[in-house]
Amino acid sequence: MSSRVIERIKKDIAKFGWHCIHVPESDLGSLSYTIGLQESFDHPELAMLGLPVQVQHELLHLTVEQIRSGKRLRSGVTIRGVLANDLVLTAKRVIAKRVNDVFAQAVNYADGVRAVSGFQIVWPDRAGRFPWERGSSGSGQPLLFGEPTEPRKKVRRAPS
């Protein structure tokens, strides 16, 4: 990470309490995530995927404002007052082995001083269903809070 980028992140954290990284085309699709929530609010970082980065930035901003006001996210917590039509977002803790993939610059910025953890902010389909719910149209956002689903393999038992 260049010294210019680090200075920009530091200035944003000092002024706003956080900085936002946008990766319009990552291996995960469009990705936006925070840097500085752990430092400013003692709160895990946030990430969103699968929407235009401008939309993700605005949704992250509105969620950070709730954190600034005292809201503490936990996995499975509903975030209200961010989307139109009474739709809600949900926070899900990103599994440890995905943190470096998702929060790469936050990990670089922390530089080993503190461990980085975070939540994926998951958005519903137009009917308000989340990707893991029956009848969901599938949202096009990778899910980072569980093991990838693979078909079960038949286990062969040794003859007795």
SULSULTA-V860023 format. One record per residue. RES is the residue in three letters. SS is DSSP state (A for helix, B for strand, O for the rest). PHI is phi in whole degrees, -180 to 180 (* if undefined). OMEGA is omega in whole degrees, 0 to 359 (999 if undefined). Layout:
res=(RES/RES)
ss=(SS/SS)
phi=(PHI/PHI)
omega=(OMEGA/OMEGA)
This chain:
res=(MET/SER/SER/ARG/VAL/ILE/GLU/ARG/ILE/LYS/LYS/ASP/ILE/ALA/LYS/PHE/GLY/TRP/HIS/CYS/ILE/HIS/VAL/PRO/GLU/SER/ASP/LEU/GLY/SER/LEU/SER/TYR/THR/ILE/GLY/LEU/GLN/GLU/SER/PHE/ASP/HIS/PRO/GLU/LEU/ALA/MET/LEU/GLY/LEU/PRO/VAL/GLN/VAL/GLN/HIS/GLU/LEU/LEU/HIS/LEU/THR/VAL/GLU/GLN/ILE/ARG/SER/GLY/LYS/ARG/LEU/ARG/SER/GLY/VAL/THR/ILE/ARG/GLY/VAL/LEU/ALA/ASN/ASP/LEU/VAL/LEU/THR/ALA/LYS/ARG/VAL/ILE/ALA/LYS/ARG/VAL/ASN/ASP/VAL/PHE/ALA/GLN/ALA/VAL/ASN/TYR/ALA/ASP/GLY/VAL/ARG/ALA/VAL/SER/GLY/PHE/GLN/ILE/VAL/TRP/PRO/ASP/ARG/ALA/GLY/ARG/PHE/PRO/TRP/GLU/ARG/GLY/SER/SER/GLY/SER/GLY/GLN/PRO/LEU/LEU/PHE/GLY/GLU/PRO/THR/GLU/PRO/ARG/LYS/LYS/VAL/ARG/ARG/ALA/PRO/SER)
ss=(O/O/A/A/A/A/A/A/A/A/A/A/A/A/A/A/O/O/B/B/B/B/B/B/B/B/O/O/B/B/B/B/B/B/B/O/A/A/A/A/A/O/O/O/B/B/B/B/B/O/O/O/A/A/A/A/A/A/A/A/A/A/A/A/A/A/A/A/O/O/O/O/O/O/O/O/O/B/B/O/O/O/O/O/O/O/O/O/B/B/B/B/B/O/O/A/A/A/A/A/A/A/O/A/A/A/A/A/A/A/O/O/O/O/O/O/O/B/B/B/B/B/B/O/O/O/O/O/O/O/O/O/O/O/O/O/O/O/O/O/O/O/O/O/O/O/O/O/O/O/O/O/O/O/O/O/O/O/O/O)
phi=(*/-72/-64/-65/-66/-60/-63/-64/-62/-60/-63/-64/-65/-64/-83/-111/92/-165/-133/-119/-103/-119/-126/-60/-136/-106/-62/-98/93/-67/-139/-132/-151/-93/-133/115/-64/-65/-70/-87/-125/51/-133/-57/-70/-125/-138/-133/-136/89/-114/-58/-60/-65/-68/-59/-60/-63/-67/-64/-57/-65/-70/-61/-61/-67/-65/-57/-83/113/-68/-114/-84/-131/-61/94/-70/-88/-112/-104/79/-113/-101/-74/59/61/-73/-122/-102/-133/-94/-134/-67/-72/-65/-53/-73/-103/-57/-63/-68/-85/-108/-54/-71/-66/-65/-62/-64/-67/49/79/-71/-145/-76/-97/-135/-165/-116/-89/-93/-101/-107/-88/-76/-63/-89/89/-96/-86/-55/-89/-93/-58/87/-65/-79/76/-101/80/-108/-62/-102/-111/-111/-153/-70/-59/-80/-127/-60/-69/-94/-72/-95/-88/-92/-68/-64/-96)
omega=(183/180/178/178/179/179/179/178/180/179/179/179/179/183/188/184/181/177/180/175/177/175/185/182/176/175/181/188/178/185/171/179/183/167/175/180/179/181/186/188/185/184/177/178/181/176/173/181/167/176/173/186/178/179/179/180/181/179/176/179/180/177/177/178/176/177/177/180/175/178/176/179/171/180/180/181/177/178/182/174/182/181/176/174/178/174/183/171/176/176/176/182/178/181/188/184/177/185/181/178/187/187/188/182/175/177/177/181/179/174/177/180/178/177/179/173/182/177/167/174/187/180/182/171/184/179/178/181/179/186/182/182/179/178/179/179/184/191/182/177/175/179/190/187/178/178/176/180/177/178/178/177/178/179/178/178/177/178/180/999)
